[in-house]
Amino acid sequence: MRTSVVVVGHGPEAGLEACLASVTAQMRPGDEAVLVDNGLTRSVEVPGVRRLDAGGNTGFAGGAVTGVAATSGDVLVFVNSDATILPGSLDALRSALGDESVGMACGRVVLEDRPDTVNAAGNPVHVTGLCWAGGLGEHTTRHATQRDVASVTGAFFAMRRATWDRLGGLDADFFMYYEDTDLSLRCHLAGLRVVVVPEAGATHAYTFNHNPRTMYLLQRNRLTSVLTTYPAPLLRWALPLLLASEVALVAVAARDRWLREHISALAWLARHPRHLVRRRRRVQSLVTHPDALHDVLTTTLSAAQVRPAPGQALLDRLVAGYWRRAVVGSRAASPRAARPLGESVR
């Protein structure tokens, strides 16, 4: 399978040459690598890498879409500009995608300054759509085998072009943040697995920024995804939890000083109902396994990089009880069972 690697660059990008060199060192004859210039502030030239001018900052999602459109490989690989992939990683992802039941595969990403410590090894997704870096801070030995996950780690993941085309790829309207999670959820709903492949490794200069722009985009994109991606029964079950979580998030946002961004995200959704309706129709038209998310989503919030809300443990128990009753009730009423996380599609 011919492979196309897409890297999106913006600003000074101190580690970009190392990132691109780690990619080209693993390319086979016929493979290609493109650097999408989303507003680089310095010249970057690496042999074997083609530069594309995006015409401005289109975010990671828009840059990735630009890169895919300009390439022709059978396998698409996306690498963050501040990540360096380890030897053998491209082959490991290609091998995982050789299994037709796998729709998306991500690498095990470790911290650049602590290579024995996980940055993310596939990401959990809460029933309210909240998503976080899976395994952050844990030793790599705890994530040493391939397994199914709710969402890929966006810093380093791959998928077949045919799957990208089938699902419509990343949503450029997201600009950045949550686009990888949204596509992963759509992949599950198409009956395909999402896996983490520890043999595909990358080091990442990771920092989680609570800046206002980040929090606004995370909130807007998460809610957009939940409201348009969840099939109708799932959305009905999730709505009470979603409303409750938004109330709780007001307290968290006020505490952490991003309340204005939280309100702005809600206001954006209120101003764009037609966009949400159109997107929902488009996404739902591609759903073939509407029960696929039942056991993919988690009821426990365990994000290591975010301080828990007051009473979080009690809230987790209440959510788990509610969700268990909702899912069990749906299975009793329908002969079609959900696919447990970690099992292959037959």
Helices and strands as residue ranges (DSSP letters): E 3-11, H 16-24, E 32-40, E 49-53, H 59-69, E 75-79, E 83-85, H 89-97, E 102-111, E 114-120, G 140-143, E 147-148, E 156-160, H 161-167, G 172-174, H 179-189, E 193-204, H 212-229, H 232-256, H 259-271, H 273-284, H 312-333
